[in-house]
Amino acid sequence: MPDIRVKSEIAGSVWKVLKQPGEAVAAEEDVLLLESMKMEIPVPAPRAGTVLELLVVEGEAVAEGDVVAVIRAA
């Protein structure tokens, strides 16, 4: 099964990283939180698996559609 690219659905900045590479993640579990217009926006994993790579760090700005993490599906 191919790796899953987790994308930001909104422009904002990475407020908090919740999962690190090597950690398991459930389907719809939040991988990180974005801050946009003073709101916290969760970025969930679309499927269960293991976080392979985080492509952003806390405080970094992201655009809508940016890939923020890669997950290997379970």
ROLODO-959643 format. One record per atom (N, C-alpha, C): x negated, y, z. Coordinates in steps of 0.1 Angstrom, whole numbers, padded with zeros to 4 digits, always signed. Atoms other than C-alpha are relative to their C-alpha. Example, Ala and Ser with C-alpha at 12.3 -4.5 7.8 and 13.67 -1.06 7.14 Angstrom:
residues 2
-0009-0012+0000-0123-0045+0078-0009+0012+0000+0009-0011+0000-0137-0011+0071+0008+0011+0008
//
This chain:
residues 74
-0008-0012+0000+0000+0000+0000-0009+0012+0000+0008-0012+0001-0014+0034-0009+0001+0009+0013+0000-0009-0012-0024+0059+0018+0011+0011-0002-0011-0010+0001+0003+0085+0026-0006+0014+0003+0005-0013-0002-0005+0122+0023+0011+0008+0007-0010-0008-0008+0013+0143+0050-0002+0015-0004+0000-0014+0005+0022+0178+0036+0007+0009+0009-0006-0010-0007+0031+0210+0052+0013+0004-0008-0012-0004+0007+0067+0220+0043+0002+0015+0000-0001-0015-0002+0061+0257+0052-0014+0006+0002+0013-0007-0002+0033+0282+0052+0000+0004+0015+0002-0004-0014+0019+0290+0087-0014-0003+0004+0013+0004-0005-0010+0282+0109+0001-0012+0010+0000+0012-0008-0019+0250+0127-0001+0005+0015-0001-0004-0014-0008+0256+0163-0006-0010+0009+0005+0011-0009-0016+0222+0179+0000-0013-0008+0001+0013+0006-0029+0189+0166+0004-0010+0010-0005+0010-0009-0011+0160+0182-0006-0014-0001+0006+0013+0003-0027+0130+0166-0014+0001-0006+0014+0000+0005-0064+0123+0159-0002-0012-0008+0004+0011+0008-0080+0100+0134-0002-0013+0008+0001+0013-0007-0077+0063+0145+0012-0002+0008-0012+0002-0008-0045+0069+0164+0012-0005-0008-0012+0004+0006-0013+0051+0156+0011+0011+0001-0011-0009+0001+0017+0071+0146+0013-0007-0005-0013+0006+0004+0054+0061+0144+0006+0008-0012-0008-0007+0010+0077+0070+0115+0007+0012+0007-0006-0013-0005+0089+0106+0121-0006+0005+0012+0007-0005-0012+0065+0111+0150-0008+0012-0005+0007-0012+0004+0049+0146+0149-0015-0003+0000+0014+0001+0002+0013+0147+0137-0007+0013+0005+0005-0013-0005+0008+0184+0144+0012+0010+0000-0010-0011+0000+0027+0216+0150-0006+0012-0007+0004-0013+0007+0026+0247+0128+0007+0011+0007-0006-0012-0005+0034+0282+0139+0003+0009-0012-0004-0008+0011+0053+0303+0115+0012+0009+0005-0010-0010-0004+0073+0335+0122+0004-0002+0015-0002+0001-0014+0069+0329+0160+0008-0013+0003-0007+0013-0003+0085+0294+0157-0010-0011-0002+0008+0012+0001+0069+0260+0162+0007-0009-0010-0005+0008+0010+0074+0238+0132-0007-0014+0000+0007+0013+0000+0067+0200+0136-0003-0005-0014+0003+0007+0013+0050+0181+0108-0001-0015+0003-0001+0014-0003+0061+0145+0111-0007-0009-0010+0005+0011+0009+0046+0113+0097+0012-0006-0008-0012+0006+0007+0069+0100+0069+0002-0015+0003-0001+0014-0003+0061+0064+0078-0010-0003+0011+0009+0004-0011+0045+0045+0106-0014-0004-0006+0014+0004+0004+0007+0038+0104-0010+0005+0009+0012-0005-0008-0027+0050+0115-0005+0012-0007+0006-0012+0006-0041+0085+0110-0014-0003-0004+0014+0002+0006-0071+0082+0087-0008+0012+0001+0007-0012+0001-0080+0118+0084+0009+0012+0002-0006-0013-0001-0070+0153+0095-0007+0009-0009+0006-0009+0009-0076+0179+0069+0000+0015+0004-0002-0013-0006-0069+0209+0091-0005+0000+0015+0003-0002-0014-0080+0223+0125+0009+0010+0006-0009-0010-0007-0061+0243+0151-0005+0014-0004+0003-0014+0004-0059+0280+0140-0001+0002-0014+0002-0001+0015-0063+0272+0103+0014+0003-0006-0012-0003+0008-0038+0287+0079+0003-0010-0011-0004+0009+0010-0019+0264+0056+0011+0006-0009-0010-0004+0009+0003+0270+0026+0010-0011-0002-0011+0010+0003+0036+0253+0017-0006-0011-0010+0004+0011+0009+0027+0219+0002-0014-0005+0002+0014+0004-0002-0009+0217+0015+0001-0014+0007+0001+0012-0006-0019+0182+0025-0008+0002+0013+0006-0003-0013-0027+0183+0063-0006-0012+0006+0005+0013-0006-0034+0146+0071+0003-0011-0010-0002+0012+0008-0037+0112+0055+0002-0012+0010-0004+0011-0008-0021+0081+0070+0000-0013-0008-0001+0014+0006-0026+0044+0062+0013-0006+0006-0013+0006-0004+0009+0028+0063-0002-0013+0007+0001+0013-0007+0014-0001+0087+0006-0011-0008
//
